[in-house]
C-alpha cells in the first residue's frame, strides 16, 4: 500500500510517498481503509523532531483519520467489517490503511461525512476539553481565542458560542477575521505578525481590555505562545483562566508569575491526549456531546483545503507556512 513517510527529520521536502507493507490485524485492533486524514500542527513539528512525542523512524505521520473497517481482530466487540469509523492514533493516518486499537476508534454518526469526521476529533476534542474540563467556561463569560482562524481556533469559537460565551477572535489578517465572524465570533481584531516588541504587546493588551469594557477576558485560549502570551495574560479578568494549548509561533514563553498574583488568575495546561488516556469514559461523554452539537448544526468543521496523498507534502508546507484557515484534509 502507499503511505506518506518521514524517513529523515526535516521539512516537508524530506517526506516521501512509499510502498510499504499493509498492516495485519492483531487482537484488540481493527484495520481501517482510510478515506480521509487530517493534518495538525503537531504533525508539522513531529517530522522535524520538535514534538514532545517522537515515533521511531521511519514513520507515517497523521494523528486522525476516517474510513471503513476492513478487518476486525480477535476480542473486538464494538465494530464489524463495513463500519464507518474515525481513529485517533497519534501517527499513521496518511496511508491507504491503518491499524488502530479498538479503544482509539469511534463510530461516525450519520450526520458526518469522512472529511468532517477526520477534521473533528483532535480540534474539537481538544477545545471542548479545554473549555469544559479545564476552564469551566460559563454562560455570559468572555472568551478570547488566539490564532482563531485555525482548526482549533474555529472549533473553540463554535463551542464557546454553544456554551453561551461572548467570543472575541484574534487573527493576523482581515480575511481570517471574516472567517471567524462567519463561525459565530462576536468581535474580532487583527494582531501584528512576528515577534512582538514591548509597544506591540502593550497595544495587544489594550485592545483586549477595550473590547471587554476594561474588565479583561475571563478565558484566554492560546495555541500561539511566544511573544503573544504575556500581553494576553495581562489582559485577563480577575480570576481569569489562561489556557496553554500550544506554541505555534515558535518559542515557549517565560511568564512573570507576579501577573497571576495580581490578577488572581490561573495558567492552565491543556494536554488532551494525556487526559484521554486516563479518563476514556469522560472523553466518550465529550464526544457524545460533540455529536449532538453537530447534528443540531451548532458546530461544523471548516475544511478549507483538500490534498491527495500524492500531494500530501504540499499540505504540510501549507500548514507550516501558517496559510491554513480551518482544517486541511488529505484524501486517500
C-alpha positions as CSV (number, residue, x, y, z in Angstrom):
1,X,0.0,0.0,0.0
2,X,1.0,3.6,-0.4
3,X,1.9,5.8,2.6
4,X,3.5,9.1,3.3
5,X,6.7,8.5,5.2
6,X,9.1,10.5,7.2
7,X,12.4,8.9,6.6
8,X,14.6,11.8,7.6
9,X,13.8,14.6,10.1
10,X,13.3,18.0,8.4
11,X,10.8,20.0,6.5
12,X,8.0,18.8,4.2
13,X,10.5,18.4,1.3
14,X,12.0,15.4,3.1
15,X,8.7,13.5,3.1
16,X,8.3,10.6,0.7
17,X,5.4,8.6,-0.8
18,X,6.5,4.9,-0.5
19,X,5.1,1.4,-1.0
20,X,5.0,-0.3,2.4
21,X,3.5,-3.5,3.8
22,X,-0.2,-3.3,4.6
23,X,-0.9,-3.7,8.3
24,X,-2.0,-7.1,9.6
25,X,-4.8,-7.2,12.1
26,X,-4.0,-8.2,15.7
27,X,-6.2,-8.9,18.8
28,X,-8.0,-5.8,20.1
29,X,-7.5,-3.9,16.9
30,X,-9.1,-3.1,13.5
31,X,-7.7,-2.4,10.1
32,X,-9.3,0.7,8.6
33,X,-9.3,1.6,4.9
34,X,-8.6,5.3,5.2
35,X,-10.7,7.7,3.2
36,X,-9.6,11.0,4.8
37,X,-6.8,12.1,7.1
38,X,-6.5,15.4,8.9
39,X,-3.2,17.3,9.3
40,X,-2.5,19.2,12.5
41,X,0.4,21.4,13.7
42,X,1.9,18.7,15.9
43,X,2.4,16.7,12.6
44,X,4.5,19.5,11.3
45,X,6.5,19.6,14.5
46,X,6.9,15.8,14.5
47,X,8.5,15.5,11.1
48,X,11.1,18.0,12.3
49,X,11.8,16.1,15.6
50,X,10.4,19.0,17.6
51,X,7.3,17.4,19.2
52,X,7.2,16.0,22.7
53,X,6.3,12.6,21.3
54,X,8.6,11.2,18.6
55,X,7.9,7.8,16.9
56,X,10.8,5.7,15.7
57,X,12.0,6.3,12.2
58,X,10.7,5.8,9.6
59,X,7.1,6.6,10.4
60,X,3.9,7.7,8.7
61,X,2.6,10.9,10.2
62,X,-1.0,11.8,10.9
63,X,-2.9,11.5,14.1
64,X,-6.5,11.4,13.0
65,X,-8.2,9.6,10.1
66,X,-11.6,8.4,9.0
67,X,-12.6,5.4,6.9
68,X,-14.2,1.9,6.7
69,X,-13.3,-1.1,8.9
70,X,-12.0,-3.8,6.6
71,X,-10.7,-6.3,9.2
72,X,-11.5,-7.0,12.8
73,X,-9.1,-8.6,15.3
74,X,-9.9,-11.1,18.0
75,X,-11.7,-9.7,21.0
76,X,-13.1,-6.6,19.2
77,X,-16.7,-6.1,20.1
78,X,-17.6,-2.6,19.2
79,X,-17.0,-2.8,15.4
80,X,-17.6,-5.0,12.5
81,X,-16.4,-5.1,8.9
82,X,-18.0,-2.3,6.9
83,X,-18.5,0.1,9.9
84,X,-17.6,3.8,9.3
85,X,-15.2,5.0,12.0
86,X,-12.7,7.7,12.8
87,X,-9.4,6.8,14.5
88,X,-7.2,8.8,16.8
89,X,-3.9,7.0,16.6
90,X,-1.2,9.7,17.0
91,X,0.6,8.6,13.8
92,X,-0.2,6.5,10.7
93,X,-3.1,8.4,9.2
94,X,-1.6,9.3,5.9
95,X,-1.7,5.9,4.4
96,X,-4.2,3.8,2.5
97,X,-4.8,1.5,5.5
98,X,-4.2,1.9,9.2
99,X,-4.1,-0.5,12.2
100,X,-6.0,1.1,15.1
101,X,-6.8,-0.1,18.6
102,X,-10.5,-0.6,19.2
103,X,-10.3,2.0,22.0
104,X,-8.9,4.6,19.7
105,X,-11.8,4.4,17.3
106,X,-15.4,5.8,17.3
107,X,-18.3,5.3,15.0
108,X,-19.0,8.1,12.6
109,X,-22.5,9.4,13.2
110,X,-24.9,9.7,10.3
111,X,-24.7,13.5,10.3
112,X,-21.0,13.4,9.2
113,X,-19.0,12.6,6.1
114,X,-15.5,11.2,6.2
115,X,-13.8,14.6,5.8
116,X,-15.8,16.1,8.7
117,X,-15.1,13.1,10.9
118,X,-11.4,13.3,10.2
119,X,-11.4,17.0,10.9
120,X,-13.4,16.8,14.2
121,X,-11.6,14.6,16.6
122,X,-8.4,16.5,17.6
123,X,-9.5,20.1,17.2
124,X,-13.0,19.8,18.8
125,X,-11.9,17.1,21.3
126,X,-9.1,19.4,22.5
127,X,-11.2,22.5,22.5
128,X,-14.2,21.0,24.4
129,X,-11.9,19.5,27.0
130,X,-10.1,22.9,27.3
131,X,-13.3,24.9,27.7
132,X,-15.3,22.4,29.8
133,X,-13.0,20.4,32.0
134,X,-10.0,22.9,32.3
135,X,-11.6,26.4,32.1
136,X,-15.2,25.6,33.3
137,X,-16.4,28.3,30.9
138,X,-19.7,29.7,32.0
139,X,-22.6,31.4,30.1
140,X,-22.0,35.1,29.8
141,X,-18.3,35.0,30.3
142,X,-15.9,36.4,27.7
143,X,-13.6,34.0,25.7
144,X,-10.6,35.3,23.8
145,X,-9.3,33.0,21.1
146,X,-5.8,33.5,19.6
147,X,-5.0,32.0,16.2
148,X,-8.7,32.0,15.8
149,X,-8.9,31.1,12.1
150,X,-7.0,27.8,12.5
151,X,-8.6,24.4,13.1
152,X,-8.6,24.6,16.9
153,X,-9.5,28.3,16.8
154,X,-12.6,27.9,14.8
155,X,-13.7,24.9,16.9
156,X,-13.2,27.0,20.0
157,X,-15.3,29.8,18.6
158,X,-18.2,27.5,17.8
159,X,-18.0,25.7,21.1
160,X,-17.7,28.9,23.1
161,X,-20.8,30.2,21.4
162,X,-22.7,26.9,22.1
163,X,-21.7,27.2,25.8
164,X,-23.1,30.7,25.9
165,X,-19.9,32.8,26.0
166,X,-19.1,36.1,24.3
167,X,-16.3,35.2,21.9
168,X,-13.5,37.6,20.7
169,X,-11.4,36.3,17.8
170,X,-7.8,37.4,17.2
171,X,-6.0,36.6,14.0
172,X,-3.4,38.0,11.6
173,X,-5.5,39.2,8.6
174,X,-8.9,40.5,7.8
175,X,-9.9,37.5,5.7
176,X,-9.2,35.3,8.7
177,X,-11.2,37.5,11.0
178,X,-14.1,37.4,8.4
179,X,-14.0,33.6,8.6
180,X,-14.1,33.7,12.4
181,X,-17.1,36.1,12.3
182,X,-18.9,33.7,9.9
183,X,-18.4,30.9,12.5
184,X,-20.0,32.9,15.2
185,X,-17.4,35.2,16.8
186,X,-19.0,38.3,18.4
187,X,-15.9,40.5,17.9
188,X,-12.7,40.2,16.0
189,X,-9.4,42.1,15.6
190,X,-6.2,41.8,13.7
191,X,-3.0,41.5,15.7
192,X,0.5,42.1,14.3
193,X,2.6,39.2,13.0
194,X,6.0,38.1,14.1
195,X,7.9,38.7,17.3
196,X,6.1,41.5,19.1
197,X,8.1,44.3,20.7
198,X,7.0,45.9,24.0
199,X,4.9,48.6,22.3
200,X,3.1,46.0,20.2
201,X,2.5,43.8,23.3
202,X,1.0,46.8,25.2
203,X,-1.2,47.6,22.2
204,X,-2.4,44.0,22.1
205,X,-3.3,44.1,25.9
206,X,-5.1,47.4,25.5
207,X,-7.1,46.1,22.5
208,X,-8.4,43.2,24.6
209,X,-9.3,45.4,27.5
210,X,-11.1,47.8,25.2
211,X,-13.2,45.0,23.7
212,X,-14.1,43.7,27.2
213,X,-15.1,47.1,28.7
214,X,-11.8,47.3,30.7
215,X,-12.5,44.0,32.5
216,X,-10.3,41.6,30.5
217,X,-11.2,38.2,29.2
218,X,-12.5,35.6,31.6
219,X,-10.9,32.8,29.5
220,X,-8.0,33.0,27.0
221,X,-7.4,30.2,24.6
222,X,-3.8,30.3,23.4
223,X,-2.4,27.9,20.7
224,X,0.1,30.6,19.6
225,X,2.5,31.2,22.5
226,X,5.8,33.2,22.0
227,X,5.5,37.0,22.5
228,X,1.7,36.9,22.4
229,X,1.2,35.1,25.6
230,X,2.3,37.6,28.2
231,X,0.2,40.6,26.9
232,X,-2.9,38.3,26.7
233,X,-2.3,37.1,30.3
234,X,-2.1,40.7,31.4
235,X,-5.5,41.3,29.8
236,X,-7.3,38.5,31.6
237,X,-10.1,39.4,34.0
238,X,-9.9,38.8,37.8
239,X,-9.9,35.1,38.4
240,X,-9.4,34.5,34.7
241,X,-8.2,31.2,33.2
242,X,-5.4,31.3,30.7
243,X,-5.4,28.0,28.6
244,X,-2.0,26.9,27.3
245,X,-2.8,24.9,24.1
246,X,0.5,25.1,22.2
247,X,3.3,27.3,20.7
248,X,2.6,27.7,17.0
249,X,4.5,31.0,16.9
250,X,7.7,29.1,17.9
251,X,9.1,30.0,21.3
252,X,7.8,28.8,24.6
253,X,7.2,32.0,26.6
254,X,8.6,32.7,30.1
255,X,5.8,34.3,32.1
256,X,6.3,36.6,35.1
257,X,4.4,34.8,37.8
258,X,3.5,38.0,39.6
259,X,0.8,38.6,37.0
260,X,-1.1,35.6,38.4
261,X,-0.8,37.0,41.9
262,X,-2.0,40.5,40.9
263,X,-5.0,39.1,38.9
264,X,-5.8,36.1,41.0
265,X,-5.8,34.2,37.6
266,X,-4.8,30.7,36.6
267,X,-2.4,29.4,34.0
268,X,-4.0,26.1,33.0
269,X,-2.2,23.5,30.9
270,X,-4.3,21.6,28.3
271,X,-2.9,18.2,27.2
272,X,-6.0,16.5,25.8
273,X,-4.2,13.3,24.6
274,X,-2.9,12.5,28.1
275,X,-6.3,13.1,29.6
276,X,-8.0,10.8,27.1
277,X,-5.7,8.0,28.2
278,X,-6.6,8.5,31.8
279,X,-10.3,9.2,31.5
280,X,-11.6,7.5,28.4
281,X,-15.2,7.4,29.7
282,X,-15.2,11.1,30.3
283,X,-13.8,11.6,26.8
284,X,-16.6,9.5,25.4
285,X,-19.2,11.7,27.1
286,X,-17.5,14.7,25.5
287,X,-17.7,13.2,22.0
288,X,-21.4,12.3,22.6
289,X,-21.9,16.0,23.3
290,X,-19.9,16.9,20.1
291,X,-22.1,14.6,18.0
292,X,-25.2,16.1,19.4
293,X,-24.0,19.7,18.7
294,X,-23.0,18.6,15.1
295,X,-26.4,17.0,14.5
296,X,-28.1,20.2,15.8
297,X,-26.0,22.4,13.4
298,X,-24.1,24.2,16.2
299,X,-20.7,23.0,15.2
300,X,-19.3,22.2,11.7
301,X,-15.6,21.6,10.9
302,X,-14.3,24.0,8.4
303,X,-12.5,22.0,5.7
304,X,-10.7,24.7,3.8
305,X,-8.2,22.7,1.7
306,X,-8.0,19.2,0.4
307,X,-5.0,17.4,-1.0
308,X,-4.4,14.0,-2.5
309,X,-2.0,11.5,-0.9
310,X,0.4,12.2,-3.8
311,X,0.4,15.9,-2.9
312,X,0.4,15.5,0.8
313,X,3.8,17.1,1.4
314,X,2.3,20.3,0.0
315,X,-0.3,20.1,2.7
316,X,2.5,20.1,5.3
317,X,4.0,23.1,3.6
318,X,0.7,25.0,3.6
319,X,0.2,24.4,7.3
320,X,3.9,25.1,8.2
321,X,3.7,28.5,6.4
322,X,0.6,29.3,8.5
323,X,-1.6,29.8,5.4
324,X,-4.3,27.4,6.6
325,X,-7.7,28.6,7.6
326,X,-9.8,25.8,9.2
327,X,-8.7,22.2,8.6
328,X,-6.5,20.7,5.9
329,X,-7.5,17.3,4.7
330,X,-5.6,14.6,2.8
331,X,-7.8,12.3,0.8
332,X,-6.6,8.8,0.1
